[in-house]
Amino acid sequence: MTETNVKPATGHTNSQKVVVIGAGIVGVNVGLALLGKGYDVTILDRGEPGMGASFGNAGGIAVSECAPVAMPGMIRNVPGWLMDPLGPLSVRWGYLPRMMPWLLRFLAASRKSRVEQIASNMAMLLNRAWDDYDPVLKNAGLADAVFKKHGAMAVYRSTESRKAAEYAIDLRRRNGIKLRDLTRDEVRDIEPDLAPIFACGVMEEDWGHVLDPFKIVTGIFKHFLDRGGKFKTANVSNFVFRDGKPRAAVTDEGDMITFDSVVIACGAWSKTLAKRLGSPVPLDTERGYNTTVPYHDARLSRMVVCADDSFVLSPLEMGIRVGGAVELGGLLAAPNYERAKALFAKGKEVLPKLKAEGGTEWMGFRPSMPDSTPVISKSPRHANTYFAFGHGHLGVTLGATTGRLVADLMATGEAPIDMTPYRINRFSGF
Ligand SMILES: Cc1cc2nc3c(=O)[nH]c(=O)nc-3n(C[C@H](O)[C@H](O)[C@H](O)COP(=O)(O)OP(=O)(O)OC[C@H]3O[C@@H](n4cnc5c(N)ncnc54)[C@H](O)[C@@H]3O)c2cc1C
C-alpha cells in the first residue's frame, strides 16, 4: 500500500474521516465534493486514478441522453443480438447464464411505462449536469478542457430510420431536452467531411464533450489533492464491522483503513463490496470498445452519433475516437478487439478520410444497472455507508452531479432533488 499527498488537510471544519473507494470520474468528484463540506477525505484505488472506464470513453457530456438503453420493442432484437457477435449489442454465450438475472430486469425495464419513468428520473439528473460541473471545472482550472455546449449531431441514413427513432426523440423533448431537426444539406454543412450518406440529422443542442476523458479525472483528482484530500493505493476486499457498523476497509494485503463513513464508487466492480455491506444489487457491465486515431485529414467540429449503427465519433485532443456498442460479457473475459475493428470500419464508411495508422484500441467496462439509472444512495442498512456507481453510458456526464448529491446526503441527510429513483434497494428480490 502506498500513500501520496500526506500534506495535512487544511480548512477542515469536520473531523469525520470519510473513505471513498474508487478513483474514477465518479469517485474523484465525490471526494472533492465531500472535501468541500469539510470532511477529512481519503480516496482509495487499487490502481492509478482514472484508469478504469473513465480512461478511454467517448468523452461526451451527454445531457440529452435521458432515454434508457432498453427501449420498447427491444425484445424483438434479442435473437439478432445472439446471432451477431459484432452487432451493436452482443452477448457472450458463456456468460449468458450468469447475466440472465440482469438481462431479465433489463428487458422488464423496456416496458413503455417504465421507460417513461426512467427517462423522467434521468432527466432530473441530466438537466442539472452543467450547473454542477461548471464550478468544479472552473475551480479545478479545467474549464478550457471541455467543449461546452457545441452540441452533438445524430445522423440517420434514411427518413425511415429517423422515423423509427421518433419515440425516443419525442420522449427526450417531453423531458425538456432541446433537439433540432436537420435536413440532409444542413448535416453536410455542419460536418462537410462526413460521407454524403445521411438523409437527415438531429442536433442535440446542449451536449458538450471533454478534450480528453482521462485528463478530466486526473485534473479533478489533482485539485482534490491540492485542497488537502488524500489518496492511498489499496485493493479493498472486505470490511471490519464494530457494533454492527462498517468501521474499516480491509485490503487484500490485510491492511485496515478506518473510517467514520464510506462511499463505494468502484464503477463496474462495486457489486461485491455493496454485497459485503448488506446491499446486494443487480449491477453488471456493458463492455464498450473504441479506436482512437491521430488527426490526419479528417476533421469534425463536434461529436457525431451514428444512430443507425449505435456508435459515436468524438473529436478529442489526441485524435478522433470511434466506438461505442455494447457487449454483455462480464468483467473477466478477455477483450475481443474485432469489435473495435468492426466499429472502426463503420466509422470509415461514415468519415472516409479517417486513417487507421497510429490508432489505439481500447475496451472499457461501463458500470450498468438494468434500468440505465445510477445508484446514488445512502445505505438502507448502515447510517455511515453511501453508494455512487452504476452510471452506465453517462458516468462522465453525471460525475459532478453525483459528487454534489452524495455530499449533500452525507452532510445534511437531504438532497435538492427526490433521491428515491436512485436508491440501491429499488430492485426487489435482490
Ligand atoms: C466505450 C465507452 C464510451 C463511453 N462514453 C461515454 C460518454 O461519452 N459520456 C459519458 O458520460 N460516459 C461514457 N461512458 C461511460 C463512462 O466511461 C462510465 O460511466 C464512467 O467512466 C464510470 O466511472 P466510475 O468512476 O463509476 O468507474 P471507473 O472509471 O471504472 O472507476 C472505478 C475505479 O474503482 C477502482 N476499484 C474497483 N474495485 C476496487 C476495489 N475493490 N478496491 C479499490 N479500488 C477499486 C478501479 O480501479 C477504478 O479506478 C463510456 C464508456 C465506454 C466503455
The ligand as a Tripos MOL2 file, in Angstrom:
@<TRIPOS>MOLECULE
LIG
   53    58     1     0     0
SMALL
NO_CHARGES

@<TRIPOS>ATOM
      1 C1        -16.7590    2.8700  -24.9450 C.3       1 LIG1
      2 C2        -17.3300    3.7440  -23.8570 C.ar      1 LIG1
      3 C3        -17.7570    5.0240  -24.1580 C.ar      1 LIG1
      4 C4        -18.3200    5.8440  -23.1790 C.ar      1 LIG1
      5 N1        -18.6920    7.1250  -23.4870 N.ar      1 LIG1
      6 C5        -19.2070    7.9440  -22.5360 C.ar      1 LIG1
      7 C6        -19.5630    9.2850  -22.8430 C.ar      1 LIG1
      8 O1        -19.4070    9.7580  -23.9620 O.2       1 LIG1
      9 N2        -20.1060   10.0510  -21.8460 N.ar      1 LIG1
     10 C7        -20.3020    9.5670  -20.5820 C.ar      1 LIG1
     11 O2        -20.8340   10.2940  -19.7400 O.2       1 LIG1
     12 N3        -19.9410    8.2950  -20.2510 N.ar      1 LIG1
     13 C8        -19.4010    7.4800  -21.2010 C.ar      1 LIG1
     14 N4        -19.0450    6.1920  -20.8880 N.ar      1 LIG1
     15 C9        -19.3280    5.7010  -19.5430 C.3       1 LIG1
     16 C10       -18.2840    6.1560  -18.5300 C.3       1 LIG1
     17 O3        -16.9980    5.8750  -19.0180 O.3       1 LIG1
     18 C11       -18.5210    5.4450  -17.1940 C.3       1 LIG1
     19 O4        -19.8670    5.5420  -16.7990 O.3       1 LIG1
     20 C12       -17.6600    6.0720  -16.0960 C.3       1 LIG1
     21 O5        -16.3140    6.1400  -16.5240 O.3       1 LIG1
     22 C13       -17.7680    5.2820  -14.8090 C.3       1 LIG1
     23 O6        -16.9680    5.9320  -13.8710 O.3       1 LIG1
     24 P1        -16.7050    5.2990  -12.4400 P.3       1 LIG1
     25 O7        -15.8830    6.2590  -11.6930 O.co2     1 LIG1
     26 O8        -18.0110    4.8540  -11.8640 O.co2     1 LIG1
     27 O9        -15.9140    3.9360  -12.7560 O.3       1 LIG1
     28 P2        -14.4010    3.6840  -13.2170 P.3       1 LIG1
     29 O10       -13.8640    4.7900  -14.0260 O.co2     1 LIG1
     30 O11       -14.3610    2.3190  -13.8240 O.co2     1 LIG1
     31 O12       -13.6070    3.6960  -11.8480 O.3       1 LIG1
     32 C14       -13.7490    2.6990  -10.8740 C.3       1 LIG1
     33 C15       -12.4670    2.6530  -10.0850 C.3       1 LIG1
     34 O13       -12.6570    1.7730   -8.9670 O.3       1 LIG1
     35 C16       -11.4500    1.0720   -8.7570 C.3       1 LIG1
     36 N5        -11.7510   -0.1440   -7.9940 N.ar      1 LIG1
     37 C17       -12.5920   -1.1290   -8.3780 C.ar      1 LIG1
     38 N6        -12.6620   -2.0720   -7.4070 N.ar      1 LIG1
     39 C18       -11.8420   -1.6610   -6.4020 C.ar      1 LIG1
     40 C19       -11.5070   -2.1900   -5.1380 C.ar      1 LIG1
     41 N7        -12.0170   -3.3510   -4.7130 N.pl3     1 LIG1
     42 N8        -10.6260   -1.5160   -4.3470 N.ar      1 LIG1
     43 C20       -10.0920   -0.3330   -4.7890 C.ar      1 LIG1
     44 N9        -10.3850    0.2280   -5.9780 N.ar      1 LIG1
     45 C21       -11.2640   -0.4310   -6.7730 C.ar      1 LIG1
     46 C22       -10.9150    0.8140  -10.1590 C.3       1 LIG1
     47 O14        -9.5210    0.5550  -10.1460 O.3       1 LIG1
     48 C23       -11.3000    2.0980  -10.8770 C.3       1 LIG1
     49 O15       -10.2400    3.0500  -10.8760 O.3       1 LIG1
     50 C24       -18.4650    5.3510  -21.8560 C.ar      1 LIG1
     51 C25       -17.9930    4.0740  -21.5310 C.ar      1 LIG1
     52 C26       -17.4180    3.2790  -22.5040 C.ar      1 LIG1
     53 C27       -16.9120    1.9190  -22.1200 C.3       1 LIG1
@<TRIPOS>BOND
     1     1     2 1
     2     2     3 ar
     3     2    52 ar
     4     3     4 ar
     5     4     5 ar
     6     4    50 ar
     7     5     6 ar
     8     6     7 ar
     9     6    13 1
    10     7     8 2
    11     7     9 ar
    12     9    10 ar
    13    10    11 2
    14    10    12 ar
    15    12    13 ar
    16    13    14 ar
    17    14    15 1
    18    14    50 ar
    19    15    16 1
    20    16    17 1
    21    16    18 1
    22    18    19 1
    23    18    20 1
    24    20    21 1
    25    20    22 1
    26    22    23 1
    27    23    24 1
    28    24    25 2
    29    24    26 1
    30    24    27 1
    31    27    28 1
    32    28    29 2
    33    28    30 1
    34    28    31 1
    35    31    32 1
    36    32    33 1
    37    33    34 1
    38    33    48 1
    39    34    35 1
    40    35    36 1
    41    35    46 1
    42    36    37 ar
    43    36    45 ar
    44    37    38 ar
    45    38    39 ar
    46    39    40 ar
    47    39    45 ar
    48    40    41 1
    49    40    42 ar
    50    42    43 ar
    51    43    44 ar
    52    44    45 ar
    53    46    47 1
    54    46    48 1
    55    48    49 1
    56    50    51 ar
    57    51    52 ar
    58    52    53 1
@<TRIPOS>SUBSTRUCTURE
     1 LIG1         1 GROUP 0 **** ****
